[in-house]
């Protein structure tokens, strides 16, 4: 499911749980993201808290914010072309 998220798109941990057809497994989905060792290939940085906050990230929130900002910028440039 995570691999279907496109550059610059974000969802919440609860949307992730719903996307894998386990809507009550929000904490398990968050834990799985936290255990992800291949973050750029399996884009857990695109998952946010329900309130839109960054939540956590195995490699730090600064890196998560940087990845999201870079993807948003690429998406915006693509729309302008």
C-alpha positions, 0 to 999 in steps of 0.5 A: 500500500505504501508503494502506491503513494506518489511523490508529495502525497501524504496520508495519516496513520489511520488512513494507512491502517484503513488502506491495508484493511485493518482500520483498528491497527493504527498503532501497529501501522505506526510501529511498522513504519518505525521499523522500516529500514529502507525508508526511501524505497518504502516511503514511511516519511509520507505518513503523518499524524491525524492532526497533520503533524509529522509524528515520528521518523526513524531517521529524525523529523528534520530528515522527514521534513526535508524529504516531504519538502523536496517531494512537494517542490518536485510535485509543484514544478511538475504541475507548472510544466 
